[in-house]
Amino acid sequence: ENEAAAAAEKAQALMLRYGIEMATIAASGGERLAVDEHVVDGKVDPWRRMLAAAVAGSAGGRVVWAPDGYARGQGKIFFYGPAGAVGGMVELYRYLEAQLIVISAAATAARRERRVHGRTWRNSFLLGAVGRVGQRLDARRAETAQAGENERALVLVKTAVDREIERRHSDLQSSGYRPSVARSAYEAGSHAGKHVDLGDGRLGHSSPALSDAARG
């Protein structure tokens, strides 16, 4: 857990800044910003896709996902972003995913609402938690983008990432997800999302969310 926290802390601190610096350097030399791809195999259920999109977006990147035609809920998530920053995106995604799995399981087991099926309740909780985590990541990105030079660099990053995705996924289609959620579970997840560690914790300290789950 300490290694994961350290990786996430470093990723959160450096990803967006690194992308901005690379975009600025590329622009000064009249070159295109290099874009990397990293593929994550595994589950692609909606909350994971939303989490991946939030993490990538906070670092100036994007994700594309593709289902596995032979296994429901399985597939690939493709992370795109400035060269050198995508590995950090994946580290942070995995770190947040691990926290959310633990706290959602604990919350589902301890829930008072029993009229809602456990799987539905947990899915609703996860969607609420991811929504709140996404808001927190967006706020950090907005803080970084406030400087005029940073805003220009982020436009260059977005252009380069969009161009690379279009090149690699020419037949890309957009998809929407309208979940049927249990309101109480969604709200509980949103509250829990306030305490999910975004990588700020010092090495040697546990995530507050994981500690709360353990006590529960």
C-alpha positions as a Markdown table, in Angstrom:
| # | Residue | x | y | z |
|---|---|---|---|---|
| 1 | Glu | 0.0 | 0.0 | 0.0 |
| 2 | Asn | 2.9 | 2.4 | 0.8 |
| 3 | Glu | 4.4 | 1.9 | -2.7 |
| 4 | Ala | 1.0 | 2.5 | -4.3 |
| 5 | Ala | 0.5 | 5.7 | -2.3 |
| 6 | Ala | 3.9 | 6.9 | -3.2 |
| 7 | Ala | 3.3 | 6.2 | -6.9 |
| 8 | Ala | 0.0 | 8.0 | -6.8 |
| 9 | Glu | 1.3 | 10.9 | -4.9 |
| 10 | Lys | 4.1 | 11.4 | -7.5 |
| 11 | Ala | 1.7 | 10.9 | -10.4 |
| 12 | Gln | -0.9 | 13.4 | -9.1 |
| 13 | Ala | 1.8 | 16.0 | -8.4 |
| 14 | Leu | 3.6 | 15.7 | -11.8 |
| 15 | Met | 1.3 | 14.4 | -14.5 |
| 16 | Leu | -0.4 | 17.6 | -15.6 |
| 17 | Arg | 2.7 | 19.8 | -15.0 |
| 18 | Tyr | 4.8 | 17.4 | -17.1 |
| 19 | Gly | 2.3 | 17.5 | -19.9 |
| 20 | Ile | 2.2 | 21.3 | -19.9 |
| 21 | Glu | 6.0 | 21.5 | -19.9 |
| 22 | Met | 6.2 | 19.1 | -22.8 |
| 23 | Ala | 3.6 | 21.0 | -24.8 |
| 24 | Thr | 5.5 | 24.2 | -24.2 |
| 25 | Ile | 8.8 | 22.7 | -25.3 |
| 26 | Ala | 7.2 | 21.2 | -28.4 |
| 27 | Ala | 5.5 | 24.5 | -29.4 |
| 28 | Ser | 8.8 | 26.4 | -29.0 |
| 29 | Gly | 10.5 | 24.1 | -31.4 |
| 30 | Gly | 7.7 | 24.0 | -33.9 |
| 31 | Glu | 7.1 | 20.3 | -33.3 |
| 32 | Arg | 4.1 | 18.2 | -32.5 |
| 33 | Leu | 3.6 | 17.0 | -28.9 |
| 34 | Ala | 4.4 | 13.3 | -28.6 |
| 35 | Val | 1.5 | 11.2 | -27.4 |
| 36 | Asp | 1.7 | 7.9 | -25.6 |
| 37 | Glu | -0.8 | 5.0 | -25.4 |
| 38 | His | -1.2 | 2.6 | -22.5 |
| 39 | Val | -3.7 | -0.3 | -22.6 |
| 40 | Val | -5.3 | -1.7 | -19.4 |
| 41 | Asp | -6.9 | -5.1 | -19.8 |
| 42 | Gly | -9.7 | -6.1 | -17.4 |
| 43 | Lys | -13.1 | -5.0 | -16.3 |
| 44 | Val | -14.7 | -2.2 | -18.2 |
| 45 | Asp | -17.9 | -1.7 | -16.2 |
| 46 | Pro | -19.3 | 1.9 | -16.2 |
| 47 | Trp | -17.8 | 3.1 | -13.0 |
| 48 | Arg | -14.3 | 2.0 | -14.1 |
| 49 | Arg | -14.7 | 3.7 | -17.4 |
| 50 | Met | -15.8 | 6.9 | -15.7 |
| 51 | Leu | -12.9 | 6.7 | -13.2 |
| 52 | Ala | -10.4 | 6.2 | -16.0 |
| 53 | Ala | -11.9 | 9.2 | -18.0 |
| 54 | Ala | -11.7 | 11.4 | -14.9 |
| 55 | Val | -8.1 | 10.5 | -14.2 |
| 56 | Ala | -7.0 | 10.9 | -17.8 |
| 57 | Gly | -8.8 | 14.2 | -18.1 |
| 58 | Ser | -7.2 | 15.6 | -15.0 |
| 59 | Ala | -3.8 | 15.1 | -16.7 |
| 60 | Gly | -4.8 | 16.4 | -20.1 |
| 61 | Gly | -5.4 | 13.0 | -21.6 |
| 62 | Arg | -8.4 | 10.9 | -22.7 |
| 63 | Val | -9.5 | 7.3 | -22.7 |
| 64 | Val | -11.1 | 5.0 | -25.2 |
| 65 | Trp | -12.6 | 1.7 | -24.3 |
| 66 | Ala | -13.4 | -1.5 | -26.2 |
| 67 | Pro | -15.4 | -4.4 | -24.9 |
| 68 | Asp | -14.3 | -8.0 | -25.2 |
| 69 | Gly | -16.9 | -9.7 | -27.4 |
| 70 | Tyr | -16.6 | -13.0 | -25.6 |
| 71 | Ala | -16.8 | -11.8 | -22.0 |
| 72 | Arg | -19.4 | -9.5 | -20.6 |
| 73 | Gly | -17.9 | -6.6 | -18.7 |
| 74 | Gln | -14.4 | -7.4 | -19.8 |
| 75 | Gly | -12.3 | -5.4 | -22.3 |
| 76 | Lys | -9.6 | -2.8 | -22.7 |
| 77 | Ile | -9.2 | 0.8 | -21.6 |
| 78 | Phe | -6.8 | 2.8 | -23.7 |
| 79 | Phe | -5.2 | 5.7 | -22.0 |
| 80 | Tyr | -3.8 | 8.6 | -24.1 |
| 81 | Gly | -1.8 | 11.6 | -23.0 |
| 82 | Pro | 1.5 | 13.5 | -23.3 |
| 83 | Ala | 4.5 | 11.2 | -23.7 |
| 84 | Gly | 5.9 | 10.4 | -20.3 |
| 85 | Ala | 2.7 | 11.1 | -18.4 |
| 86 | Val | 0.5 | 8.2 | -19.3 |
| 87 | Gly | 2.2 | 5.7 | -16.9 |
| 88 | Gly | 1.3 | 8.1 | -14.1 |
| 89 | Met | -2.3 | 8.1 | -15.2 |
| 90 | Val | -2.5 | 4.4 | -15.0 |
| 91 | Glu | -0.8 | 4.3 | -11.6 |
| 92 | Leu | -3.3 | 6.7 | -10.2 |
| 93 | Tyr | -6.3 | 4.9 | -11.9 |
| 94 | Arg | -5.2 | 1.6 | -10.3 |
| 95 | Tyr | -4.7 | 3.3 | -6.9 |
| 96 | Leu | -8.1 | 4.9 | -6.9 |
| 97 | Glu | -9.7 | 1.7 | -8.3 |
| 98 | Ala | -8.3 | -0.3 | -5.4 |
| 99 | Gln | -9.6 | 2.1 | -2.8 |
| 100 | Leu | -13.1 | 2.2 | -4.3 |
| 101 | Ile | -13.3 | -1.6 | -4.4 |
| 102 | Val | -12.5 | -1.9 | -0.7 |
| 103 | Ile | -14.7 | 0.9 | 0.5 |
| 104 | Ser | -17.7 | 0.0 | -1.7 |
| 105 | Ala | -17.6 | -3.6 | -0.4 |
| 106 | Ala | -17.5 | -2.5 | 3.2 |
| 107 | Ala | -20.3 | 0.0 | 2.7 |
| 108 | Thr | -22.5 | -2.5 | 0.9 |
| 109 | Ala | -22.0 | -5.1 | 3.7 |
| 110 | Ala | -22.9 | -2.5 | 6.4 |
| 111 | Arg | -25.8 | -0.8 | 4.6 |
| 112 | Arg | -29.1 | -0.4 | 6.3 |
| 113 | Glu | -31.1 | -0.3 | 3.1 |
| 114 | Arg | -32.0 | -3.9 | 2.3 |
| 115 | Arg | -34.8 | -3.4 | -0.1 |
| 116 | Val | -32.2 | -2.8 | -2.9 |
| 117 | His | -30.3 | -5.7 | -4.2 |
| 118 | Gly | -26.7 | -5.7 | -3.0 |
| 119 | Arg | -25.2 | -5.5 | -6.5 |
| 120 | Thr | -27.4 | -2.5 | -7.4 |
| 121 | Trp | -26.6 | -0.8 | -4.2 |
| 122 | Arg | -22.8 | -1.2 | -4.6 |
| 123 | Asn | -22.9 | -0.1 | -8.2 |
| 124 | Ser | -24.9 | 3.0 | -7.2 |
| 125 | Phe | -22.4 | 3.7 | -4.4 |
| 126 | Leu | -19.5 | 3.4 | -6.8 |
| 127 | Leu | -21.0 | 5.8 | -9.3 |
| 128 | Gly | -21.6 | 8.3 | -6.6 |
| 129 | Ala | -18.0 | 8.0 | -5.4 |
| 130 | Val | -16.5 | 8.2 | -8.8 |
| 131 | Gly | -18.6 | 11.3 | -9.5 |
| 132 | Arg | -17.2 | 13.0 | -6.5 |
| 133 | Val | -13.6 | 12.0 | -7.2 |
| 134 | Gly | -14.0 | 13.3 | -10.7 |
| 135 | Gln | -15.2 | 16.7 | -9.3 |
| 136 | Arg | -12.1 | 16.9 | -7.1 |
| 137 | Leu | -9.8 | 16.0 | -10.0 |
| 138 | Asp | -11.5 | 18.6 | -12.2 |
| 139 | Ala | -10.9 | 21.2 | -9.5 |
| 140 | Arg | -7.2 | 20.5 | -9.5 |
| 141 | Arg | -7.0 | 20.7 | -13.2 |
| 142 | Ala | -8.8 | 24.1 | -13.1 |
| 143 | Glu | -6.4 | 25.4 | -10.6 |
| 144 | Thr | -3.4 | 24.5 | -12.8 |
| 145 | Ala | -5.1 | 25.9 | -15.9 |
| 146 | Gln | -5.7 | 29.3 | -14.5 |
| 147 | Ala | -2.3 | 30.7 | -15.6 |
| 148 | Gly | -2.5 | 32.0 | -19.2 |
| 149 | Glu | 0.5 | 30.0 | -20.4 |
| 150 | Asn | -0.8 | 26.8 | -18.9 |
| 151 | Glu | -4.2 | 27.3 | -20.6 |
| 152 | Arg | -2.5 | 27.6 | -24.0 |
| 153 | Ala | -0.4 | 24.5 | -23.3 |
| 154 | Leu | -3.4 | 22.5 | -22.4 |
| 155 | Val | -5.1 | 23.4 | -25.7 |
| 156 | Leu | -2.0 | 22.0 | -27.4 |
| 157 | Val | -2.2 | 18.8 | -25.3 |
| 158 | Lys | -5.8 | 18.3 | -26.1 |
| 159 | Thr | -5.2 | 18.8 | -29.9 |
| 160 | Ala | -2.4 | 16.4 | -29.9 |
| 161 | Val | -4.3 | 13.7 | -28.0 |
| 162 | Asp | -7.4 | 14.1 | -30.1 |
| 163 | Arg | -5.4 | 13.8 | -33.2 |
| 164 | Glu | -3.7 | 10.6 | -32.0 |
| 165 | Ile | -7.0 | 9.0 | -31.0 |
| 166 | Glu | -8.5 | 9.9 | -34.4 |
| 167 | Arg | -5.5 | 8.3 | -36.1 |
| 168 | Arg | -5.6 | 5.1 | -34.1 |
| 169 | His | -9.4 | 4.7 | -33.8 |
| 170 | Ser | -10.9 | 6.1 | -37.0 |
| 171 | Asp | -14.2 | 4.2 | -36.5 |
| 172 | Leu | -14.6 | 5.4 | -32.9 |
| 173 | Gln | -18.2 | 5.8 | -31.7 |
| 174 | Ser | -19.4 | 7.6 | -28.6 |
| 175 | Ser | -21.5 | 5.8 | -26.0 |
| 176 | Gly | -23.7 | 7.0 | -23.2 |
| 177 | Tyr | -24.6 | 5.4 | -19.9 |
| 178 | Arg | -27.8 | 6.1 | -18.0 |
| 179 | Pro | -27.7 | 4.1 | -14.9 |
| 180 | Ser | -30.7 | 3.2 | -12.7 |
| 181 | Val | -29.3 | 4.0 | -9.3 |
| 182 | Ala | -30.4 | 3.7 | -5.7 |
| 183 | Arg | -30.4 | 7.3 | -4.5 |
| 184 | Ser | -29.3 | 6.6 | -0.9 |
| 185 | Ala | -26.4 | 4.5 | -2.1 |
| 186 | Tyr | -25.3 | 7.1 | -4.7 |
| 187 | Glu | -25.4 | 9.8 | -2.0 |
| 188 | Ala | -23.4 | 7.6 | 0.4 |
| 189 | Gly | -20.8 | 7.0 | -2.4 |
| 190 | Ser | -20.6 | 10.7 | -3.1 |
| 191 | His | -19.9 | 11.4 | 0.6 |
| 192 | Ala | -17.2 | 8.7 | 0.7 |
| 193 | Gly | -15.7 | 10.1 | -2.5 |
| 194 | Lys | -14.7 | 13.2 | -0.4 |
| 195 | His | -12.3 | 11.1 | 1.6 |
| 196 | Val | -10.7 | 9.0 | -1.2 |
| 197 | Asp | -7.0 | 9.7 | -1.3 |
| 198 | Leu | -5.9 | 11.3 | -4.5 |
| 199 | Gly | -2.3 | 10.6 | -3.8 |
| 200 | Asp | -1.8 | 13.4 | -1.2 |
| 201 | Gly | -1.0 | 11.1 | 1.7 |
| 202 | Arg | 2.6 | 11.0 | 2.9 |
| 203 | Leu | 4.4 | 7.8 | 2.5 |
| 204 | Gly | 3.6 | 5.5 | 5.4 |
| 205 | His | 0.1 | 6.8 | 6.0 |
| 206 | Ser | -2.9 | 4.8 | 4.9 |
| 207 | Ser | -5.7 | 6.3 | 2.8 |
| 208 | Pro | -8.4 | 7.7 | 5.0 |
| 209 | Ala | -11.0 | 5.9 | 3.0 |
| 210 | Leu | -9.3 | 2.6 | 3.5 |
| 211 | Ser | -8.8 | 3.2 | 7.2 |
| 212 | Asp | -12.5 | 4.0 | 7.6 |
| 213 | Ala | -13.5 | 0.9 | 5.7 |
| 214 | Ala | -11.3 | -1.2 | 8.0 |
| 215 | Arg | -12.8 | 0.3 | 11.1 |
| 216 | Gly | -16.3 | -0.3 | 9.7 |
